[in-house]
Amino acid sequence: MNDLSTVAIIGAGWMGRQISLQLASHGVTVKLVDPEPAALAEAVAYIRESGANLADAGVLSDGGRTAADRVLPRTTFEGELGDVWLVLEAVPERLDLKRELFANLSSEVDRDTILATNSSSFRSGLLADVTTRPERLMNIHFLNHPWNRPAVEVMTSGCTDEALLGTVYTWLRRAGLRPVIVQGESTGFLFNRIWRAVKRESLRVVAEGHGSPEDIDRFWCMSTGLRTGPFAMMDRVGLDVVLDIERHYAWESGDPKDEPPAFLVEMVREGKLGLKTGEGFYRYPDPPFEHPDWPYTDE
């Protein structure tokens, strides 16, 4: 655990590329793994362009301009993980997919390597039985645009070595982030557990016909002073991700009331996934709504 300079990130999607940019801009070498060459090429291009723009704007350090040079794209993790101290998973929010991945990772990594999931809701304890060393397994949950929202949740798998939680905490601070260690295990951790209550009730209000996404977002922003309402936020996250998470909560609770509303299922089926597809609760690139006091701005 002396050399913390190289990590691997599995998944070159929206979160994988953002986390790679944040870490690489602070001098970390990132092996970015994705089986799709096109996804890797898009991710590296995003890191190169965004890193330079954010450095010019003073949001990232000068390391942002050369971040892409420290990102090593790989189409497989086989034979690539011997020199990494941390492997962070950032694949789609499906428990079956994550369990298969962690089972495969366990046979590839060094015995001292930490395995972590960036899941926004799943407890890493749900992966413990498919790994060979659950004491080196944990959650490390980043938020979208970590250079603007640097909070990171670090959580035990239920049997994680507490010294490793401290090691990760210190390392994240050095990477320009603001970690918090979650006490015990909690589905949704800190932020998403609270956010889920807002999200669930917002969806329910629309499903029951009491208000539109636009009206709810307007009232939310006017009453809280925030720039983004619940439905605009769900569009940013991706409605497919929102649906997967809601289904997981329903699976864990066994309560039919926790099942996602039919209109959300239909939107995902139609490919209306939010910002990443150009249409969700709003159409893009037009802003979700315009308010004279709290205009929508992309953070």
C-alpha positions in Angstrom: 0.0 0.0 0.0 3.0 2.3 -0.3 2.5 3.3 -3.9 -1.0 4.9 -4.5 -0.2 6.4 -7.8 -2.1 4.0 -10.2 -5.7 2.9 -10.1 -8.1 1.2 -12.5 -11.6 2.3 -13.3 -13.9 -0.2 -14.9 -16.4 1.5 -17.2 -15.8 4.5 -19.5 -19.3 5.9 -19.4 -20.4 9.2 -17.9 -19.2 8.6 -14.4 -16.1 6.6 -15.3 -14.7 9.4 -17.5 -15.5 12.1 -15.0 -13.8 10.3 -12.1 -10.8 9.6 -14.4 -10.6 13.3 -15.2 -10.7 14.3 -11.6 -8.1 11.8 -10.5 -5.8 12.3 -13.5 -5.8 16.0 -13.1 -4.3 15.4 -9.6 -1.4 13.3 -10.9 -3.0 9.8 -10.6 -2.4 7.3 -13.4 -5.7 5.8 -14.4 -6.2 2.6 -16.3 -9.6 3.1 -17.8 -11.2 -0.2 -18.8 -14.1 -0.7 -21.2 -14.7 -3.5 -23.7 -15.9 -1.0 -26.3 -13.1 0.9 -28.1 -15.5 3.6 -29.2 -16.5 4.3 -25.6 -12.8 4.5 -24.6 -12.0 6.9 -27.5 -15.0 9.1 -26.5 -13.9 9.1 -22.9 -10.3 10.1 -23.6 -11.5 12.9 -26.0 -13.9 14.1 -23.2 -11.1 14.1 -20.7 -8.7 16.0 -23.0 -11.2 18.7 -23.9 -12.9 19.1 -20.6 -9.6 19.0 -18.7 -8.2 21.8 -20.7 -11.4 23.9 -20.5 -11.7 23.4 -16.7 -8.1 24.2 -16.1 -8.4 27.4 -18.2 -11.5 28.4 -16.1 -9.6 27.8 -12.9 -11.9 25.0 -11.8 -9.2 22.3 -12.1 -5.5 22.7 -11.5 -3.1 22.9 -14.4 -3.0 19.1 -14.3 -6.3 19.2 -16.1 -4.6 20.2 -19.3 -2.5 17.0 -19.3 -5.0 14.7 -17.6 -5.6 12.7 -20.7 -1.9 11.8 -20.9 -2.3 9.9 -17.6 -5.4 8.0 -18.7 -4.5 4.6 -20.2 -7.4 3.1 -22.1 -7.7 -0.7 -22.0 -10.3 -3.0 -23.5 -9.8 -5.7 -20.8 -8.6 -5.8 -17.3 -7.0 -9.2 -17.7 -3.3 -8.9 -17.0 -3.6 -5.2 -16.3 -4.3 -5.0 -12.6 -1.0 -6.1 -11.1 0.3 -2.6 -10.4 -2.9 -0.9 -9.2 -3.8 -0.5 -5.5 -7.4 0.4 -6.1 -10.0 -0.9 -8.7 -13.2 1.2 -8.9 -16.2 -0.1 -10.7 -18.4 2.4 -12.6 -20.6 0.1 -14.8 -24.4 0.4 -15.2 -26.5 0.2 -12.0 -27.5 -3.4 -12.3 -26.6 -5.7 -9.4 -26.3 -8.9 -11.5 -23.7 -7.1 -13.7 -21.7 -5.8 -10.7 -21.7 -9.2 -9.0 -20.4 -10.9 -12.2 -17.7 -8.2 -12.5 -16.5 -8.4 -8.9 -16.3 -12.2 -9.1 -14.0 -11.9 -12.1 -12.0 -9.1 -10.6 -11.2 -11.2 -7.5 -9.2 -13.6 -9.5 -7.2 -10.9 -11.3 -6.1 -8.5 -8.6 -3.2 -8.7 -6.1 -4.2 -9.8 -2.6 -3.6 -6.3 -1.3 -5.7 -4.5 -3.9 -8.9 -2.6 -2.8 -12.0 -3.3 -4.7 -14.7 -0.5 -4.7 -18.0 0.2 -6.3 -19.2 3.7 -7.4 -22.8 2.5 -7.1 -25.1 5.3 -6.2 -27.3 3.1 -4.1 -26.2 -0.6 -3.8 -24.3 -1.5 -0.7 -21.0 -3.2 -1.4 -22.0 -5.8 1.1 -24.2 -7.2 -1.6 -21.0 -8.1 -3.5 -19.1 -9.5 -0.6 -20.0 -13.2 -1.2 -18.6 -13.2 -4.7 -15.2 -11.7 -3.7 -12.3 -13.6 -2.1 -11.4 -10.8 0.3 -14.5 -8.9 1.5 -12.4 -7.0 4.1 -10.8 -5.1 1.1 -14.2 -4.3 -0.5 -16.0 -0.9 0.0 -18.2 1.7 -1.6 -16.6 4.9 -3.0 -19.4 7.0 -4.4 -18.6 10.1 -6.5 -21.2 12.7 -7.6 -21.6 14.0 -11.1 -19.0 16.7 -11.9 -16.7 16.0 -9.0 -14.7 19.1 -9.6 -17.8 21.2 -8.7 -19.4 18.7 -6.3 -16.4 17.1 -4.6 -18.3 15.2 -1.9 -17.4 11.4 -1.9 -19.1 8.8 0.2 -16.9 6.0 1.6 -18.7 3.1 3.1 -17.9 -0.3 4.5 -19.0 -3.6 3.0 -19.9 -4.7 6.6 -16.5 -6.3 7.1 -14.1 -3.8 5.5 -10.8 -3.2 7.3 -11.3 0.2 9.0 -7.6 1.1 8.3 -8.3 0.9 4.6 -11.3 3.3 4.9 -8.9 5.8 6.5 -6.3 5.2 3.7 -8.9 5.9 1.0 -10.2 8.9 2.9 -6.7 10.5 3.0 -6.0 9.7 -0.6 -9.3 11.2 -1.8 -8.4 14.4 0.0 -5.1 14.6 -1.9 -7.1 14.2 -5.1 -9.0 17.4 -4.4 -12.1 15.7 -3.0 -14.1 16.0 0.2 -14.8 12.5 1.4 -17.1 11.5 4.3 -17.1 8.0 5.9 -20.6 6.6 6.3 -21.2 5.0 9.7 -22.2 1.4 9.1 -24.1 0.2 6.0 -27.0 2.2 4.5 -28.7 1.6 1.1 -28.3 4.9 -0.7 -25.6 5.9 1.8 -26.2 9.5 3.0 -27.1 11.8 0.0 -29.0 9.3 -2.1 -31.0 8.0 0.8 -32.4 11.5 1.4 -32.5 12.3 -2.3 -34.5 9.1 -2.9 -37.3 10.4 -0.6 -37.5 13.6 -2.7 -37.3 11.7 -6.0 -39.9 9.1 -5.0 -42.5 11.7 -3.8 -41.9 13.8 -6.9 -42.6 10.8 -9.2 -45.6 9.9 -7.1 -47.1 13.4 -7.4 -46.9 13.3 -11.2 -48.2 9.7 -11.3 -51.2 10.7 -9.3 -51.8 13.7 -11.6 -51.3 16.5 -9.0 -48.7 18.4 -10.9 -46.3 18.4 -13.9 -42.5 18.0 -13.8 -42.1 21.6 -14.8 -44.4 23.0 -12.1 -42.8 20.8 -9.4 -39.3 21.9 -10.5 -40.3 25.6 -10.5 -41.8 25.4 -7.0 -38.8 23.5 -5.8 -36.3 26.1 -7.0 -38.4 29.1 -5.9 -38.8 27.6 -2.4 -35.3 26.3 -1.8 -33.2 28.8 -3.9 -31.6 25.9 -5.7 -31.0 26.1 -9.5 -32.1 22.5 -10.4 -35.4 20.8 -9.5 -35.9 17.0 -8.9 -37.0 16.2 -12.5 -34.1 18.2 -14.1 -31.8 16.3 -11.7 -33.2 13.0 -12.7 -32.6 13.9 -16.4 -29.0 14.6 -15.6 -28.6 11.3 -13.8 -30.3 9.3 -16.6 -33.8 7.9 -16.3 -32.5 4.4 -17.0 -30.3 4.7 -13.9 -33.2 6.2 -11.9 -35.4 3.3 -12.9 -32.8 0.6 -12.0 -32.3 2.2 -8.6 -36.0 2.5 -7.9 -36.4 -1.2 -8.8 -33.6 -2.1 -6.4 -35.3 -0.2 -3.5 -38.5 -2.1 -4.3 -36.6 -5.4 -4.3 -35.0 -4.7 -1.0 -38.1 -3.5 0.8 -40.6 -5.9 -0.8 -43.2 -3.2 -0.6 -45.3 -2.7 -3.8 -45.6 1.0 -3.0 -41.9 1.3 -3.8 -42.3 0.0 -7.4 -41.4 2.7 -9.9 -44.4 4.4 -11.7 -45.5 3.1 -15.0 -44.8 6.3 -16.8 -41.1 6.2 -15.9 -40.9 2.6 -17.2 -42.5 3.7 -20.4 -40.2 6.7 -20.9 -37.1 4.4 -20.5 -38.6 1.9 -22.9 -39.0 4.7 -25.5 -35.4 5.7 -25.0 -36.2 9.0 -23.3 -33.3 8.8 -20.8 -32.7 12.5 -20.2 -29.8 14.7 -21.0 -27.7 11.9 -22.5 -30.3 11.1 -25.2 -31.6 14.7 -25.7 -35.0 14.0 -24.2 -36.4 13.0 -20.8 -38.7 15.1 -18.7 -37.3 18.0 -20.8 -35.9 18.4 -24.3 -32.3 19.4 -24.7 -30.3 21.4 -25.3 -33.1 23.8 -24.3 -33.0 24.5 -20.5 -35.6 22.7 -18.4 -37.2 26.1 -17.5 -36.2 29.7 -17.1 -36.8 31.6 -13.9 -35.6 35.2 -13.5 -34.1 34.5 -10.0 -32.8 31.0 -10.3 -31.9 30.3 -14.0 -30.9 26.8 -15.0 -27.2 26.5 -15.5 -25.2 23.4 -16.3 -22.7 23.0 -13.4 
